[in-house]
Amino acid sequence: MEIKIALGSDHAGYTTKELIRKNLMEKGYQVEDFGTYSADSVDYPDIAHPLSKAVEQHRFLFGILLCGSGNGMAMVSNKYKNIRAALCWNEEITKLARAHNDANILILPARFISPEEAICYSELFLTTAFEGGRHQRRVEKI
């Protein structure tokens, strides 16, 4: 089964997004790029809204968004029902976002992590299972 991933960034995350896209495609993921398509300045909500809506509508299992700090993308994405966007900047936080919070959109702060870290966290996010159990009850309260 091919897993469909929605990927997007603003200008601050563009270069890293391109590296993540290439890496995920090499690993067999089906990736749809929601933009941006250059390092020219864009407004992050113009990327986050359509990507988040597509994940909310179950067109994609997961989404990955990048911007400078990650905060803007997270604020937009978490406005959508059943979206649990998690701002992640290290391995442990990334694992917990999936295992305990069943996050479905990974938010990466492109100006605060290396491209190698971004690729690592993307892979970790996509391969970490939700633990359910007591965590399911908590997610349902969101």
N, C-alpha and C positions, 0 to 999 in steps of 0.2 A: 504494500500500500504506500502510495506516495503521499507524504505529508505536505500540505499547502501552508506556506508561510507568507504573511504580508510584511513587507519591509519598507521603511520610509525614514527620511531624515530632513532636517533643514540644512542650510548651507554649512553650519559648523560641523555637522556629522557626515557630510557628503562623502568625503574620501574614505572614511571608515566604513560607511554603509556599503560602498562599492566592494571593499575587501570582504565584508561579511557576506554579501550577495554571492560573490564568486566562490567563497568557501562552502556555503550552504549548497549551492548548485553542484559543486564537485562531490559533495556527500550524498547527493541524490534527492535533496529536498526540491519541491516545486516552489519557486519564489516569484511573487508578483511585486514589482517595484512601484511604490506609490509616489516616488519622487523624494526629493528634488533630483534633478538630473544634471546639476552643475554646482559649482561653489558660489554662484551668484546669490545674493541675499534674497531670502524668501521669508514669509510669515509662517512659523511652525504650525499654527492651527489649520492652515490650508492643507497640510499633510496629515496631521493627526486626526482630524475629523473623518475624512473618508476611510482611512485605514481602520480606525476604531469601529466605525459603523459596519464595515465589512466583516470584522471579527465578531461583532455583536450579532450579525445576521448569519453566523456560522459558515460563511464562505471560506474562512481560513481557521485552522485549529489554533494558530498562534500568530501574534504580531510582534515585530521588533521595531522600535522607534529610537532615533538618536537626535539629540540637539546638544547645544553647548553644555548646559548644566543638567539636562534631563527634566528639570522641574516643569517647564512649560508643556512639554509633551505629556507628562504624567497628569497634569491638571486637566488638560483637554480630554485625554482618554478616559479618565475616571469619571467623567460626566455621563458616560454611557452605561445603561443598565446591563448588568452581568459582565461588565469589563472590570477586570482586576489588574490594573497596570502597576508594575512594580519597578521603582527606580533602583537599579543595582550597580554597585561599584566594586564588589569583591566576590570571591567564589562562595563564601558562606551565605551571604545575603541572597545571592542568586539561587542557591540550592533551597534555602528556606522559602523564598518567594513561591517556588513551585511546590515543594513538599508540604508546607504548612498553609499557604494561602491560595493554592491553586491558581496562581497568576496566569493570565492568558496573553498579556502583552508585556514584553520586556522593554524597559526604558533604560537607555545607556547615556551617561554624561560624557560626550565625546571629548570635551576639553579637559577632563579629569582622569581619563584612563587611556592606556595605550591601545593602538589598533590590535595588538596581539591579545591584550586582555579582553577587548570587545569580542573578538572571535571566540576566545575561551568561554566567556560568559554566555554568549549566544548558544554555543554547543551544549553547555551545561544546562541552560534553561530548557532547551528542547529535549533533553534526554533524562531529566529528573522527573520522576513520577510524583503525583499528588498522593500523600499518605492516607488521606481520608480519616476515618475514625473520629476522634475528638475534634480534629481540624475541620471536618465537614460541617459539624454543628456551628462552628465559629464562622465559617465562610457563609453559611446560610443566613447568619445574622447581619451580614453586610447588606 
